[in-house]
Amino acid sequence: MLSISNTNHIKTIFLTAIPCVFWELHSQPDLNMDLHQTGTHHMDYLPNFKEIIAHSPIVFTIGVAGDSGSGKTTFTNAIRQIFGPGLVSTITLDDYHKYDREERKRLDITPLHPDANNITQLEIDVAQLKQGLSVAKPVYNHTTGTFDPPVQFVPQKILILEGLHTLFTPRLRELMDFSIFVDPEKEVKYAWKLLRDMERRGYSSNEVMEEIVRREKDYETYIAPQRCQADAIIRIAHSKYGKEKGPGRNIYNISLMQNQMRRTISDIDLSIDLYSLLSFHDEDFLIEFSTQFVDCAKMRSLTFDGAMNYDTIRKLEKSIEYQTGVHPIAMFEGRETITPTDIVQLILSWRIIHRRIFIRERA
């Protein structure tokens, strides 16, 4: 349900989980609200969780699976920003391709097929990295389509693994502490892949489209079923406020779908400042909560669309700082508006930090 906390003045709105909640705000230029801003309570922060992680022997693994060009890196950027390069390292699983580009053409096999990848070696390396040990990691060069010499890779305390087969085998799933599947609609995914592969990887539009068509069967056979294994699924569609908002302003309709949480930190309060919302907000946005069935699982889904003022969502950052002891968090400071991508990154980061807090020291 949607409930409002109201003491002397309207202060904050909360989204409470019921089977379906739909809340949408349309901007009205002539809206004139006589509201007064209330004070905020002083927060005594918990010990800084970054310091705890830095001194822990644990290497916490985050596995991100999805198709090529689906936005896997985007949704873990918040973790990189919050903890910094001194605590976060990333491996792209393209480095574990078995064949170079010309060999794949000759063999008529796509990178999505498990036989085109060194998955066994990946399992061995991730197990080593999880123990804090370095590995000689292969390097796939997307510019040349060939392999560069291996590099010695040393894991940081948070290790992000992004790729096509991150959750493909039982062993890989066992090695992941938190898992995500990024699942854009085809129209969005194809537009992104065209842009990325033409601008960054030197392909022509015809080459990209031919590859998209050729890969689709393997995607449905080998990649899409990994959705069933993920702790969180991110669904991405064009904004209901116009497709042009995607390329122009990075505004999409994004759903964060999560499995049920078994335990939690006390005093969870992911709130939105209603005073800021009704007094200063001048763009349309949408927030929806629903329960959805995804392949083999029932998941709780939060959907965001449109643009939101930064001041409206700042309390969410402050709440995460307080609840997790990770501070400061000010990812969007200095920006006037934030997008659904930004909000989902922030909430997903809270969930990941939450999972890490409950992990005991490994023997």
Summary of the structure (lengths in Angstrom):
residues: 363
radius of gyration: 21.6
end to end distance: 42.9
largest distance: 72.5
contacts: 1094
relative contact order: 0.17
helix: 36%
strand: 27%
